[in-house]
Each structure stands twice: as structure tokens, then as C-alpha cells.
Amino acid sequence: MLNPPPDLVDEMLAYYIDWRRDAAAVWDAYMAWGHAPDCEKPSRFSAYTAALEQEESAATNYAVVVENVRRAARF
């Protein structure tokens, strides 16, 4: 097993932080939608689905860089 380049590990950690931040934003948007008055529910639902899409994108980016780290470390 080799050590992956430090800059690749730093990149992985940055993507992890982005993903976790976006996952927290999904929860916040979900709660806002769930507690919104009826007149605001459609717009809050739109914000929730946008947050879900952002979190999915962040998760995908993180998965790609994790795979790069795995290959670099030859796990």
C-alpha cells in the first residue's frame, strides 16, 4: 500500500466537508418545508429539492475523489 499524495488527500477532505455541509442544508430545507405555512410549502419544497440536487452533486464529487485516493493508495 502506498500513501496517496497529500494534495489529493486534502482535496478529498475538502469534498467531504462540502458534502457534509450540503447534507446539513438538505436537513434545514426539509425542516423549513415541513414547518412552512401552506402558502409557502410549494416554494419551500422547491428549495428542498434544489438542496437535494446540490447534496447529490457534492456526494458524487466526493465519491470520485475517494476513488482517486483509493487508486493512488492501491487499496
SVG drawing of the C-alpha trace seen along z (x, -y; Angstrom):
<svg xmlns="http://www.w3.org/2000/svg" viewBox="-52 -32 56 35">
<polyline fill="none" stroke="black" stroke-width="0.4" points="0.0,0.0 1.3,-3.4 0.5,-6.8 -1.6,-8.9 -0.3,-12.4 -1.1,-14.9 -2.8,-17.3 -5.1,-14.5 -6.0,-13.8 -6.6,-17.5 -8.9,-17.6 -10.8,-14.5 -11.3,-16.2 -12.5,-19.4 -15.0,-17.5 -16.1,-15.6 -16.7,-18.9 -18.6,-20.2 -20.8,-17.1 -21.5,-17.2 -22.3,-21.0 -24.7,-20.3 -26.3,-17.3 -26.9,-19.7 -28.5,-22.1 -30.9,-19.4 -32.0,-18.8 -32.5,-22.5 -34.5,-22.8 -36.6,-19.7 -37.4,-21.2 -38.3,-24.6 -40.6,-22.8 -42.2,-20.7 -42.9,-23.7 -43.9,-26.2 -47.4,-27.7 -49.4,-26.1 -49.0,-29.1 -45.2,-28.8 -45.0,-25.0 -44.5,-24.9 -41.6,-27.3 -40.1,-25.6 -40.4,-22.2 -38.6,-23.7 -35.8,-24.8 -35.7,-21.3 -35.4,-19.6 -32.7,-22.1 -30.8,-21.3 -31.1,-17.5 -29.7,-18.0 -26.8,-20.0 -26.1,-17.3 -26.2,-14.6 -23.7,-16.6 -21.4,-17.0 -21.7,-13.3 -20.7,-12.4 -17.7,-14.7 -16.6,-13.2 -17.0,-9.6 -14.9,-10.4 -12.0,-11.8 -12.3,-8.9 -11.8,-6.5 -8.8,-8.6 -7.3,-8.3 -8.0,-4.6 -6.3,-4.1 -3.3,-6.2 -3.0,-4.2 -3.6,-0.9 -6.1,0.4"/>
</svg>
